[in-house]
Amino acid sequence: MRKGLLQKRKKWSGARTKVAWLLLMTLFVILTLPTETVASKAPKKNKNFRVIGYFPSWKPGEVEKVRFDVLTHVIYAFAIPTARGGLMPLENPGTAQELIWEAHRSGKKVLLAVGGWSYNGTPLENTFVSATATASKRKGLVKSIMRTVQKYGFDGVDMDWEHPRKDTSSEKQYEELMLLLAKKLHRQGKILTSAVLSGATPDGGIYYDAAAHTDRVLGAVDWIHVMAYDGGDGKRHSSVAFAKASARYWRKTRKLAAKKVVLGVPFYARPGWVSYGELVNSNPKAKSKSHVTYRGMDVWYNGVPDIKKKTKYAMKNLGGIMIWEVTQDSVQPAKSLQTAIKKMIR
């Protein structure tokens, strides 16, 4: 009886020794594997992902709202073109200098946005057409832009001609302007970007005039900012589906590399144009929604869930995310859309 029990104990002891030895060998193999073999199962982060925020020149006292812990680039908006082919004096130049100083101190870059939708209530489309009507005017406009860039120390230019039209003179004029500006900027190691149409409609169709951003222009710019918002009031404004359709147009239809496509997101609601910050101040639950009633009006916007979805999509498929505009965010970190972006990319 004892002899049999001793024999069984020896077998159990031997089995335990073998198991322990196998466990030790397995642990040794895992610890000595090349780092990339073990880490390859973890999702890869897009290390070159850009987070770009527009800062409006007409809000000089709000530079402190710029989140340099989140943003990689800031765009100072706007320098206004003239019909003669020049630029108006920069609005609030002291604010631009402050923004550039703070950005450079944080290792970030600041671009100068030229144009915008309108100035003092007048659309700028016809101004751009006139300002680029001849080679002489285009050279003059580029010269004025470069002079402003050098005077204040901007790191590049974001062209906001909203917008050149397909199969019109503005298509060719825009192309010639951008090629000349790219040559001048890149020679100095500076950046050229362009704010472009969504490319797709909220219904998934093709926005015809997006083709006026020609292949030559797309080849000349460092990247584009896709304005995937203002699709209309209500649900058409800036849904996740609209954002993805817009991105697909530029990536698949226009064959742009992922790194050259930056997805634009709005920090405001439609109708009413009320800022996201104001919405969450009036209704704390607005943070987690995309549709609320504000002062008796139904408004649609991007709350934290939508911003996270768009950032996740952009991280996987595109080169970055762009914000219009940063001062419209909530100053409360827990409700901030910039904080939501940061959580997705870190």
N, C-alpha and C positions, 0 to 999 in steps of 0.2 A: 504493500500500500504506500509506504513512505518512499520506496524506491521509484514507484510509478509517479508519485507526486513530484519528486525531485526532478525526474526526467522531463515532466511537463513544464516545471518552473524554468528549467534550462532552455527549453524550446521557446517559452514566452519571452525569456530574457534575451535570447538571440534574435527573436523577431523584433523586439523593441529596439535593440541595437541597430538592426538593419534599417528600420524606419527612421530612427534618429539620424543615421548616417546619410540616408537619402535626402532628408529635410535639409541637412547642413550643406550637402552638395548642391541642391537646388538653390538655396539662398546664395551660395558662393557664385553660381553661374549668373544669377540675376544681378548681383552687385558688381560683377565684372563685365557685364554687357556694355557695349558702347552707349554713351548717353543718348544719342539720337535714336537708337533702337528702342529703348524704353520709352522715351518721350514721344515717339512717333505716333503713339495711340492717342495722345492728348490733342485737342483741337488747336490748330495753329492760329496765332494772332497775326493780323495784318500790320506789321511793324511800320509800314510806310503810309498808314491810313491818315488822311488829313481831316481836321475838324476846323472849318472855316466860318467865321462870323462877320457879317457886315455891321459896321458901326456908322450911324447916320450923323452927318456933320451938324445937323440942326439940334443935336442934344449934347451941347458942350459940357454940361455938368455931370455927365453920367459915365465917364471913363472907368470909374470904379466898378461898374457892372460887367466889365469885360473879364471873362474867366480865363486868365492865362494858364491856369492849371488844367484847362480842358482844350482850349484852342491851339492850333498850330499856326494859323494865319488869321489876320484881321484885315478887313477891307474897309477903307475910309471912303464913304459915299456922300457926296459925289463931287467931281470936278465937272463943270458945265461947259459944253462946247458952244461956240458962237457960229453963226451962219457964215461968217467970213473965213472960218478955218482957224480959229484960235481957241483959247480957254478963258473963261471969266476968272477973276481972282478967286483963290480958294477960300471957301467959307470957313470961318473959325480956324484959321491956320495954327493958332496956339494949341487948340485941342488936337489937331493932327500931330503936332510936334510932341505933345505930351503922350499921345497914344504910341507913337513910334519909339519914344524913349523907354516907355514901360515895356513895350513888346521886345525890344532889343535887349533890355535888361533881363528879360525872362527867356531869351534865346528864341523868340518867335519873330515872324515877319509880317510886314504891313504892306498891302497893295493899295494903290489909288484907283478907285472906280471912276470911270469917265462915262457920263451920260445919265442913265436912269430913265424912267418912264416919262417924267415931265419936270418942268421947272416953273414954279409960280402958277401952276394950274394949266400950263400949256404943254402938250405933248412935244417931245424932242425929236420925234422921227423926222419931220421936215427939216429941222435944224441940221441933223446929221447929213441928210441928203444934200443940202446946200453946202455944208462945210467940207464935203468930199467930192464935189462936182467936177473938179479939175485936178490934175496932177499937182499943180502949184498949191492948191488949197490943202490937199492931203499932206504934202510935205510940211506946210505951215502948221497944220494941226498936230502932226507927229512931233515937230520941233517944239511946240508949246507944251505938249505932254511931257516930253523928255526934260524940258527945262524945269517943270514943276517937280518931276520925280527927283531930279538932282538937287534942287533947292532944299527940299524937305527931307530927303534921305529915304524915300519910299523904296521898297524892295522889288517893285514891279507894278504892273498895270492890269486892271480888270476892265475889259471893254463891255459897256452896258448899252449898246445900241439896241433899243427895243422898238422895232426890230427891222432888220433888212428884209425885203420882200423878194420872194422867188420870181424869176423871169421879169424883173424890173431893173432899172439902172442902179438901184441901191445894192443889188446883189454883187455886182462887179465892183462898185465903189467901196463897199465894205471889205471885199476880198483884197483889193489893192492897199487899202488902209492897214489892214491887219498884217499883211506880208511885210510892209515897210516898217511898221511898228515892231514886229517880231525881230526883224533884222537889227534894229537899233538897240532894243532891250537886251537881246541875247548876246550881243557883242560886249555888253557891260556886265554879263552874268546875272541879269535880272529876269523876272518872271513875266510872262504874258498869259492871261486867262481871258475867258469870255463867258458872260452870262447868256445862256441860250434858252430858246423856247423849250417847253416840255417835250416836244416831238410827238407825243401821243395826246389824244384827247381823253377826258375822263371816261368816255365810252369805249376807249381802246382803238379809235381810229388814228390816222396819221395827220399830224398838223402840217399842212402843205408848206407853209413858209419856213419851217425848220430846215428845209433843203437849201435855203439861202445861205446857211452856214456851210460853205462849200468844203469839199475834201481838202482843198489847198489850205483853207483857213484852219480846219481841224488838224492838219499836219503841222501847222506853224505854231499853234498855241501849246502851252505846257499842259493845260487841262481845261475843261469846261465846267461851268456851274449850271446844272439843269434846274430850271425854275418849275419844279413839279408841284405847283400850287397856283391859286387863282384860276382853277378850272371852272369856276362859277361860284355862286352862293350855295349854301347848304352842303349836302353830301358831295357835291361835285368839286368843292374847294380843294381838298388835298388828302384824299383817302390813301390807304396803303396800296390798294390795287392800282390807283392812278400813278403812284410813285414807281411801282414796279413796271408798269407799261411804258412809262417815260424812259426809265433806265434801259429797257429792252430795245427801244427804238435806237438809242445812241450806241448801244453795245452790239446789237445783232443786225439791225438794218443798216446803220452807218459804219459798222465794223471798227469801232473805236476800241482801243485797249482798255481794260478795266481801270488801270491806273489813271487814265485821262478823263474818267467820268466821275463827277462829284454830284451827289444827289442833294437837291435843295429841299429844305423843310421850313414851314412857316411857324413863327412864334406869335400868331395872331389868328383871330376868328373871322369868319364871314357868314352872314352879312354883318356889317357894323364895324369891322376892322378893329375891334377891341383887342388889346394885348392879352396874351396868356397870363401874364402877371396880374392884370386887373381881374381876370376871370377867377383865378384861385383866391384872390383877396376877397371877392364878393361871395364865393362859394367854394369852401375848402374841398368839397367832393369833386370839383372840376378837374383836379389833378389826375384822376383815374378814368376820366371820361373823354369823349370826343364830340359830345353834343350836350349843351345845357341851355337853359333859359336865362338870358341876361337882360334885366330891365324890361321884361315882358316880351323879349324877342328871342326866337330860337336861333342859336348860332352853332356852327361846326368849326372844329379846330383840331390840333394834334395835342392830346394829353400825353402823359408819361407812357402808357402802353403803346400808342402809335409811334412815338419817337423811338422807343426801344425796338419795335419791330422793324422800323425803317433803318435804324442804325445796324441792327443785326444783318439785315439784307445787304446793306452797303458794305459792311465788313467782309461779307462772303463773296460779293459779286462786283464791287466797284472800288474806286480809289479814295472815297471820302464822303463826308457829309457837310452841307453848307447851310447856314442859318440866316434867314432874314426875319428880324434882326435882333441882335443880342440884348439890347436894352429892354425888349419886350418880355424877357424872361422874369420869373419870380425871383426875388432877392432872398427868399427862404430856401436854404440848401435842400431841405427835405422835399420841396415841391418843384425845385428847379429842373427845367428840361435839359440844361447843360450838365447838371449832375447825373441825370438819367443816361445821357450819352457817355459820360465818363465811366459810369459803372459797366457799360456794355463793352468798352474798348480796352479797359485796363487789364 
